[in-house]
Each structure stands twice: as structure tokens, then as C-alpha cells.
Amino acid sequence: MNETIELTAESCRAYQALCSFCSWGLFADPADQLEAFVADRAMFLDPPFSQVAPKAARLFHDALAAGEGEGIATLAREVHLDCTYLFYMIGASHTSPYESVYRTDDSTVFGPTTLEVRAFYRTHGLRFDRAETEPDDHIGIELAFAAHLLDAAATAYEAGDTKAAEEALSALRDFLSNHVLVFAPMYLGNVQRRAKSAFYAAIAGVTEGTLAALADALGAQAVESIVEERYYVE
């Protein structure tokens, strides 16, 4: 694996913003910030969104445009229904957001994979408040952890501490290779195929583009492959 990491404080901040957005989109209640995103939707036509996933970013912008004015209630309902389908009716949608579902023979959550991810978080200074009720290997939490490491790297670069920045980015490369990149492409592809709204199809597309660009920048690649036939859904 390539050991050279060519990122700067500025590019780390850009990837941090992308990962934070993707984490919100795939984990948080969208109602919390929906109106704000509708008002500020023009930002999705600009970098860094337009650089990593121009088509998906445009799709998200256009989906948000439908929420202008009185349209916000209709958009909120559409997003809520799709959120329920994708994240709470996974028996029907086949879009489980938990890494362990894809990496254990019996699709066990709160098992070895979840505990490995939890240990990785703690080693690098992050504890998840809902760890007792929500498995730590939810893709939205994993993306929040990626943003955490990118923040650490950017802060170190800004302080002139190149060694600390490279250590944070090395940890991120390991985490992506050993965890996120193993299952995320399969998961995100299914979300794009199964989403009933442009809103979530676009978020999955932005996340897909973000992870591909970040993996390329870090020289990260999945350490193993999963049997896609078990999870692929037309």
C-alpha cells in the first residue's frame, strides 16, 4: 500500500466537511437541519461537493429546491418516509447501515466487528455516547470518526506538527481499509438503487464520491471483499 499521503490542512478541512455532511445524511434525523440546507443549497454546486460527486451534488441541490417555501412540508414528509424505509425497514430495503451485517456469517450486530470499531475509536480519542444502544459500526458514525481524524490532521498541520498530522491520516487510512471500504460501496450502491427519494439517493452518491476520492488521496483500499450476491438488490 502506498505510504505517501499528500494532503494539506486545507484539503483535510474539505474532506472533514464532506465526511461530516455524509455522516449527518446517513445517521442524524434529517428534520434537524432540513430547512437550513434548503436555504443554503447553493453550496452543493460548489467545491468540495462539486469536485468529488458533481452529479450527486446537483441532484441533492435540486431535491432541496423542492423544499423552498411551502414545499418544505412535502419534502420533510418524503424524506421522513424514505428514512424510515431505508434505515428502519431494512428487511424490505436491504440497506442495513451496520458494517457487521456485511462481515459476519449470521449478520450479527454488537459482535466482534462492532467491538473492533469501538476499540479503534477509543484508541484515537473518540467515544460514542449511544454505544450501549446503537452499534458503533453504523456507517454514519464511522464517517463521523473519519471527520474526527481529519480534524486532528488539519489542526496538526495548522500548528506545524507534520508528524502528528501524518499519524492521524495513517490511522484514517487503516480505518478506511480495514472497515469502511470493505462494505460501504455495497451499502451505498444499494441505497442509491432502493431510495424512494432523490434526497437519499443523492446523499449516498456524495458519500460514494467522497470515499473514493479520500481513499485515492490516502492510498487506502479494502483489505477484503464481501460476497455481493448476498446483499445486492435490483
C-alpha positions in Angstrom: 0.0 0.0 0.0 1.3 3.5 -0.9 2.8 5.1 2.2 2.8 8.6 0.8 0.0 10.9 1.9 -0.3 14.1 0.0 -2.9 16.2 1.9 -2.7 19.7 3.3 -4.6 21.4 6.1 -6.9 22.9 3.5 -7.7 19.6 1.9 -8.2 17.9 5.2 -10.7 20.5 6.2 -12.5 20.0 2.9 -12.7 16.2 3.4 -13.7 16.8 7.0 -16.7 18.9 5.8 -17.7 16.2 3.3 -17.5 13.4 5.9 -19.4 15.4 8.4 -22.2 16.1 5.9 -22.3 12.4 4.8 -22.4 11.3 8.5 -25.4 13.7 9.1 -27.2 12.4 6.0 -26.8 8.8 6.9 -27.3 8.9 10.6 -29.0 12.0 12.0 -32.6 12.9 11.9 -32.8 15.0 8.6 -35.6 17.2 10.1 -33.0 18.8 12.4 -31.3 20.7 9.6 -33.5 20.3 6.6 -34.7 23.9 6.4 -31.1 25.2 6.8 -29.9 23.0 4.0 -32.8 24.2 1.7 -31.8 27.8 2.4 -28.1 27.1 1.7 -28.5 24.6 -1.1 -26.3 26.6 -3.5 -23.2 25.3 -1.6 -23.7 21.9 -3.1 -22.9 23.3 -6.5 -19.5 24.4 -5.3 -16.3 22.7 -4.1 -15.8 20.4 -2.3 -19.1 18.8 -3.2 -18.9 19.5 -6.9 -15.4 18.1 -7.0 -16.0 14.7 -5.5 -19.5 14.0 -6.8 -20.8 16.6 -9.2 -23.9 14.7 -10.4 -25.0 13.6 -6.9 -24.3 17.1 -5.5 -26.5 18.6 -8.3 -29.2 16.0 -7.6 -29.1 16.9 -3.9 -29.3 20.7 -4.7 -32.4 20.1 -6.9 -34.0 17.8 -4.3 -33.6 20.6 -1.7 -35.0 23.2 -4.2 -38.4 21.4 -3.9 -38.5 22.4 -0.3 -38.5 26.1 -1.0 -41.4 28.0 0.8 -44.5 25.9 1.3 -42.8 22.9 -0.3 -40.8 22.2 2.9 -43.6 20.2 4.5 -43.9 17.9 1.4 -40.1 17.5 1.3 -39.9 16.8 5.0 -42.6 14.1 4.7 -40.9 12.5 1.7 -37.6 12.4 3.4 -39.1 11.0 6.7 -40.8 8.2 4.8 -37.6 7.3 2.9 -35.6 7.5 6.1 -37.9 5.0 7.7 -37.8 2.7 4.8 -34.0 2.7 4.3 -32.9 2.7 8.0 -35.7 1.1 9.9 -37.3 -1.3 7.5 -34.1 -3.0 6.4 -35.7 -6.3 6.0 -37.6 -4.8 3.0 -34.9 -2.3 1.8 -31.9 -4.5 2.3 -29.9 -1.4 3.2 -28.6 -2.1 6.7 -26.1 0.7 7.6 -24.0 -1.6 10.0 -20.7 -2.9 8.9 -21.1 -6.1 11.0 -24.1 -7.1 8.9 -21.9 -7.5 5.9 -18.9 -9.0 7.7 -20.3 -11.8 9.8 -21.8 -15.0 8.6 -25.0 -14.5 10.6 -25.2 -10.7 10.2 -24.6 -10.2 13.9 -24.5 -6.6 15.3 -22.8 -5.8 18.6 -20.4 -8.7 17.8 -16.7 -8.8 17.0 -16.8 -6.2 14.2 -18.7 -3.7 16.3 -16.2 -4.1 19.2 -13.2 -3.8 16.9 -14.6 -0.5 15.6 -15.3 0.7 19.2 -11.7 -0.1 20.2 -10.4 1.8 17.2 -12.4 4.9 18.2 -11.2 4.8 21.7 -7.6 4.4 20.7 -7.9 7.6 18.8 -9.8 9.7 21.3 -13.5 9.2 20.4 -16.3 7.7 22.5 -19.8 7.3 21.1 -22.4 8.4 23.6 -25.1 5.9 22.4 -22.7 2.9 22.3 -25.0 0.9 24.6 -28.0 1.1 22.3 -26.6 1.8 18.9 -23.8 -0.3 17.3 -20.7 1.6 16.8 -20.2 0.3 13.3 -23.1 2.3 11.8 -21.7 3.9 8.6 -22.8 7.4 9.8 -20.7 7.0 13.0 -17.8 5.7 11.0 -17.9 8.8 8.8 -18.1 11.0 11.9 -14.9 9.2 13.1 -13.3 9.9 9.7 -14.2 13.6 10.2 -12.7 13.4 13.7 -9.3 12.2 12.4 -9.3 14.7 9.5 -9.9 17.5 12.0 -7.0 16.2 14.1 -4.8 16.1 11.0 -5.8 19.6 9.8 -5.3 21.0 13.3 -1.8 19.4 13.5 -0.9 20.8 10.0 -2.0 24.2 11.0 0.2 24.0 14.1 3.2 22.9 12.1 3.2 19.4 13.5 3.5 17.4 10.4 4.3 14.2 12.3 1.0 14.3 14.3 -0.9 15.1 11.1 0.6 12.1 9.3 -0.2 9.8 12.2 -3.8 10.9 12.2 -4.0 10.3 8.4 -2.3 7.0 8.7 -4.9 5.9 11.3 -7.6 7.1 8.9 -6.1 5.1 6.0 -6.0 2.0 8.2 -9.6 2.5 9.3 -10.9 3.0 5.8 -9.0 0.0 4.5 -10.0 -2.3 7.4 -13.5 -1.2 7.9 -15.3 1.4 5.8 -14.2 0.5 2.3 -15.0 -3.2 2.8 -18.7 -2.7 3.0 -19.5 0.9 2.1 -19.5 0.5 -1.7 -22.0 -2.3 -1.5 -24.2 -0.4 1.0 -24.2 2.9 -0.8 -24.9 1.2 -4.2 -28.0 -0.4 -2.6 -29.2 2.9 -1.1 -28.9 4.6 -4.5 -30.9 1.8 -6.1 -33.5 1.4 -3.3 -34.1 5.0 -2.2 -37.6 6.3 -2.9 -36.4 9.9 -2.8 -33.7 11.8 -4.7 -32.7 13.2 -1.3 -31.2 9.9 -0.1 -30.0 8.7 -3.5 -28.0 11.9 -3.7 -26.6 11.6 -0.2 -25.4 8.1 -1.0 -23.9 9.3 -4.2 -22.0 12.2 -2.5 -20.8 9.7 0.1 -19.6 7.3 -2.6 -17.7 10.0 -4.3 -16.2 11.3 -1.1 -14.9 7.9 0.0 -13.5 7.2 -3.5 -11.6 10.5 -3.5 -10.4 10.2 0.1 -9.2 6.6 -0.4 -7.3 7.7 -3.5 -5.7 10.6 -1.6 -4.6 8.3 1.3 -3.7 5.2 -0.7 -6.4 3.2 1.1 -8.0 0.1 -0.3 -10.3 -2.6 1.2 -8.4 -5.4 2.8 -11.1 -7.9 1.8 -14.2 -8.3 -0.4 -17.6 -9.3 0.6 -19.9 -11.7 -1.3 -22.0 -9.1 -3.1 -24.7 -11.6 -4.2 -25.8 -11.8 -0.5 -26.7 -8.1 -0.4 -27.2 -6.8 -4.0 -30.7 -5.7 -4.7 -32.1 -4.6 -8.0 
